[in-house]
Amino acid sequence: DIVMTQSPDSLAVSLGERATINCKSSQSVLYSSNNKKYLAWYQQKPGQPPKLLIYWASVRQSGVPDRFSGSGSGTDFTLTISSLQAEDVAVYYCQQYYSTPHTFGQGTKLEIK
Amino acid sequence: EVQLVESGGGLVQPGGSLRLSCTASGFTFTTYSMNWVRQAPGKGLEWVSYITSSSGTIYYADSVKGRFTISRDNAKNSLYLQMNSLRDEDTAVYYCARPLGGTAVAPLDYWGQGTLVTVSS
């Protein structure tokens, strides 16, 4: 199984500042035949199901604000929120869908400083 | 509007069984693979299982393999999860989720609100 490890476990950032969340996979999730990285990011607010933010490591889902961006290589990925807003307080998860089981990271809790 | 509505959760004793349902609407269910994902109270997300549109391919997490069975009825736009030999550690909110574009190898773009399963004596 591919193990997804996020860092940090929790993060406090001031409003308007940049927030960066990291995700590392235990093996590459880059499929060489199509050069796609099988990595997604989700946002989950209390009492709600997860919401897809980013897929293919860097493609923003429709309707997601452009302050959210994703980047990374075959094993190391980053979710960046360029200017933190109050409504971004949530837990963020990465997920690989390269191979089954489609494992999630443990989550990163983002709060306002 | 895409909607996924789970039902069937509840309190069950260890060793018992439960069948979850997910009713889909707002999209062509017959062309989409579907997933179950769970979340224990206060914990992270755990992918449980997926089934392709024709039920031709099914995968399970090792934690549920041999105890849970995923199935679907395309005529009823419904997804199911039969859970047997339930354990305390199966206590979680169970979400059904649709993959982007319909293929099994895809991120999950629509999720239901979830149904809570509590395994306790």
Interface residues (C-beta under 8 A of the other chain):
Chain A: D1 Y38 A40 Y42 Q44 P49 P50 K51 L52 Y55 Q61 V91 Y93 Q95 Y97 Y98 T100 P101 H102 T103 F104 G105 Q106 G107
Chain B: N35 V37 G44 L45 E46 W47 Y50 Y59 A61 D62 Y95 A97 L100 V105 A106 P107 L108 D109 W111 G112 Q113 G114
